[in-house]
Amino acid sequence: MSSAAPISALRRRARRRAAALALALALASCALLSPSWGQAQDDGATRALRLQFAQGLTLEVAGRWADALDRFEAIARQRPTANVAFHIGLCHERLGRLRTAERTYQDARATARAAAPAVLAEIDARLQDLEGRMPRIVLNLAGATEGVTLLLDGEVAQPSRAIRVDPGPHVAVALRHGIPVAASAFSSHERRTRFVTLTVHPVSIGVPRPIGAPRP
């Protein structure tokens, strides 16, 4: 029994790698046959871009998402397509930048053409998956809340509303007249909603001392 478990785990990992490679090759075919590339003159620049794309796919399969992202972004600066944008979004997603990935997928879908149905289907699948994975944070205020503004990671946030965020560390700050009066640092996790309450204490106003009275 003890030896069977590791073998089973290895087989599962092998199947996942094979599936990832098959998907990458399928999407590569779509990208290379897209209108902007398929109709382009097969010059040296186009061949260089195809080589970069293949290198990016190889880095994806190896799990080197940051390196793959560099390749795809370099391609997009010269010849942007929905297919390339899809892989940029996929790299951001695997790096934990879910909000950036979602925006990239949405941009890719907006520019995609009917000639790339496989890419459109994959974009829709990734967007649907991200909708469920995206962490949410709900901030609440307690105490002396009058005139208090909430910030989440430096951006103004509305209390009692679910805010979509990336997984990882976050900081919430309550400001009154631009001065922090409460703060909380915490982490968010995929598929979870975190509720955070900041308690703001009232401003203490001291009683004026008579002139010449000794300090307490």
C-alpha positions as CSV (number, residue, x, y, z in Angstrom):
1,M,0.0,0.0,0.0
2,S,2.8,2.4,0.9
3,S,4.5,2.0,-2.5
4,A,1.3,2.2,-4.5
5,A,0.4,5.7,-3.3
6,P,3.6,7.5,-4.6
7,I,3.2,5.7,-8.0
8,S,-0.4,6.8,-8.3
9,A,0.6,10.4,-7.5
10,L,3.4,10.3,-10.1
11,R,0.9,9.0,-12.7
12,R,-1.5,11.8,-11.9
13,R,1.2,14.4,-12.2
14,A,2.2,12.9,-15.5
15,R,-1.4,13.0,-16.8
16,R,-1.6,16.7,-15.7
17,R,1.6,17.5,-17.5
18,A,0.4,15.7,-20.7
19,A,-2.9,17.5,-20.6
20,A,-1.1,20.9,-20.1
21,L,1.2,20.1,-23.1
22,A,-1.8,19.1,-25.3
23,L,-3.6,22.3,-24.4
24,A,-0.5,24.4,-25.1
25,L,0.1,22.7,-28.5
26,A,-3.6,23.2,-29.4
27,L,-3.5,26.8,-28.6
28,A,-0.2,27.2,-30.3
29,S,-1.8,25.9,-33.5
30,C,-4.7,28.4,-33.1
31,A,-2.2,31.2,-32.6
32,L,-0.1,30.4,-35.6
33,L,-3.1,30.0,-37.8
34,S,-4.8,33.2,-36.6
35,P,-5.6,35.8,-39.4
36,S,-2.9,38.2,-38.3
37,W,-0.2,35.5,-38.4
38,G,-1.5,33.1,-41.0
39,Q,-1.9,35.8,-43.6
40,A,1.3,37.7,-42.7
41,Q,4.3,37.3,-45.0
42,D,6.5,34.6,-43.7
43,D,9.5,36.9,-43.2
44,G,12.3,36.7,-40.7
45,A,10.4,38.8,-38.1
46,T,7.4,36.5,-38.3
47,R,9.6,33.4,-37.9
48,A,11.3,35.0,-34.9
49,L,7.9,35.7,-33.3
50,R,6.8,32.1,-33.9
51,L,10.0,30.9,-32.2
52,Q,9.4,33.2,-29.2
53,F,5.9,31.9,-29.0
54,A,7.1,28.3,-29.0
55,Q,9.6,29.2,-26.3
56,G,6.9,30.7,-24.2
57,L,4.8,27.6,-24.5
58,T,7.8,25.5,-23.4
59,L,8.3,27.7,-20.4
60,E,4.6,27.4,-19.5
61,V,4.7,23.6,-19.5
62,A,7.8,23.8,-17.3
63,G,5.9,26.0,-14.8
64,R,8.3,29.0,-15.4
65,W,5.4,31.4,-15.6
66,A,7.4,34.6,-15.1
67,D,9.8,33.8,-17.9
68,A,6.9,32.8,-20.2
69,L,5.2,36.1,-19.4
70,D,8.3,38.0,-20.6
71,R,8.2,36.1,-23.9
72,F,4.5,36.6,-24.6
73,E,4.6,40.3,-23.6
74,A,7.5,40.8,-26.0
75,I,5.4,39.2,-28.8
76,A,2.4,41.4,-27.9
77,R,4.4,44.6,-28.3
78,Q,5.1,43.7,-31.9
79,R,2.1,41.7,-33.0
80,P,-0.8,41.6,-30.5
81,T,-3.4,38.9,-30.9
82,A,-6.2,37.4,-28.7
83,N,-4.2,34.2,-28.6
84,V,-1.1,35.9,-27.3
85,A,-3.2,37.9,-24.8
86,F,-4.7,34.6,-23.6
87,H,-1.3,33.3,-22.7
88,I,-0.4,36.6,-21.0
89,G,-3.5,36.2,-18.9
90,L,-2.7,32.6,-18.1
91,C,0.8,33.5,-16.9
92,H,-0.7,36.3,-14.6
93,E,-3.2,33.8,-13.3
94,R,-0.6,31.2,-12.4
95,L,1.5,33.9,-10.7
96,G,-1.5,34.7,-8.4
97,R,-2.4,38.0,-10.1
98,L,-6.0,37.0,-10.6
99,R,-7.4,40.5,-11.2
100,T,-4.8,41.3,-13.8
101,A,-5.5,37.9,-15.4
102,E,-9.2,38.6,-15.5
103,R,-8.7,42.0,-17.2
104,T,-6.3,40.4,-19.7
105,Y,-8.8,37.6,-20.6
106,Q,-11.6,40.2,-21.0
107,D,-9.4,42.3,-23.3
108,A,-8.5,39.2,-25.3
109,R,-12.1,38.2,-25.7
110,A,-13.1,41.7,-26.9
111,T,-10.5,41.5,-29.7
112,A,-10.9,37.8,-30.6
113,R,-12.4,36.8,-33.9
114,A,-14.6,33.9,-35.0
115,A,-11.4,32.4,-36.6
116,A,-10.2,31.5,-33.1
117,P,-13.2,29.6,-31.5
118,A,-10.9,27.3,-29.5
119,V,-9.2,30.3,-27.9
120,L,-12.6,32.0,-27.2
121,A,-13.9,28.8,-25.5
122,E,-10.7,28.6,-23.4
123,I,-11.0,32.3,-22.4
124,D,-14.6,31.8,-21.3
125,A,-13.5,28.8,-19.3
126,R,-10.7,30.7,-17.5
127,L,-13.0,33.7,-16.8
128,Q,-15.7,31.3,-15.3
129,D,-13.0,29.6,-13.1
130,L,-11.6,33.0,-11.9
131,E,-15.1,34.1,-10.9
132,G,-15.2,31.3,-8.3
133,R,-11.5,31.5,-7.3
134,M,-11.3,35.3,-6.7
135,P,-11.1,36.1,-3.0
136,R,-13.4,38.7,-1.6
137,I,-12.9,41.1,1.3
138,V,-15.7,42.9,3.2
139,L,-14.6,45.8,5.3
140,N,-16.7,47.2,8.1
141,L,-16.3,50.2,10.4
142,A,-17.2,50.3,14.1
143,G,-17.1,53.0,16.7
144,A,-16.7,56.7,15.9
145,T,-17.2,56.4,12.1
146,E,-18.2,59.9,11.2
147,G,-16.0,61.5,8.6
148,V,-13.9,58.3,8.2
149,T,-12.7,57.0,4.9
150,L,-11.7,53.4,4.2
151,L,-8.7,52.4,2.1
152,L,-7.8,48.9,1.0
153,D,-4.3,48.6,-0.4
154,G,-4.2,52.3,-0.9
155,E,-7.5,52.5,-2.8
156,V,-10.8,54.0,-1.5
157,A,-13.2,51.2,-0.5
158,Q,-16.8,51.2,0.4
159,P,-17.8,49.5,3.7
160,S,-20.0,46.4,3.8
161,R,-19.3,45.6,0.1
162,A,-17.5,42.5,-1.2
163,I,-14.3,43.7,-2.9
164,R,-12.6,41.3,-5.3
165,V,-8.8,41.0,-4.6
166,D,-5.8,38.9,-5.4
167,P,-4.9,36.2,-2.9
168,G,-2.2,37.2,-0.5
169,P,-1.5,40.0,2.0
170,H,-3.6,43.2,2.2
171,V,-3.8,46.3,4.4
172,A,-6.9,48.2,5.3
173,V,-6.7,51.7,6.8
174,A,-9.3,54.0,8.2
175,L,-8.6,57.7,7.7
176,R,-10.1,60.8,9.3
177,H,-9.1,64.0,7.7
178,G,-6.2,62.2,6.0
179,I,-4.9,60.8,9.4
180,P,-4.9,57.1,10.0
181,V,-7.1,56.2,13.0
182,A,-7.3,52.4,12.6
183,A,-5.5,49.8,10.5
184,S,-5.4,46.0,9.9
185,A,-3.1,43.8,8.0
186,F,-4.3,40.3,6.9
187,S,-4.3,37.8,4.1
188,S,-6.9,36.6,1.7
189,H,-7.3,33.1,0.2
190,E,-8.8,31.8,-3.0
191,R,-12.6,30.9,-2.9
192,R,-13.0,32.6,0.5
193,T,-14.6,35.8,1.7
194,R,-12.9,37.6,4.6
195,F,-14.7,40.0,6.9
196,V,-12.5,42.7,8.5
197,T,-13.8,45.3,11.0
198,L,-11.9,48.4,11.9
199,T,-12.8,50.0,15.2
200,V,-12.3,53.7,15.3
201,H,-12.1,55.3,18.7
202,P,-13.5,58.8,19.3
203,V,-11.1,61.7,19.4
204,S,-10.3,62.6,23.0
205,I,-10.5,66.3,23.7
206,G,-8.7,67.4,26.8
207,V,-10.1,70.0,29.2
208,P,-8.1,73.3,29.0
209,R,-6.0,74.0,32.0
210,P,-6.2,77.5,33.6
211,I,-3.3,79.7,32.9
212,G,-0.5,79.1,35.4
213,A,-2.0,75.9,36.7
214,P,0.6,73.1,37.3
215,R,0.7,70.2,34.9
216,P,-0.7,67.0,36.3
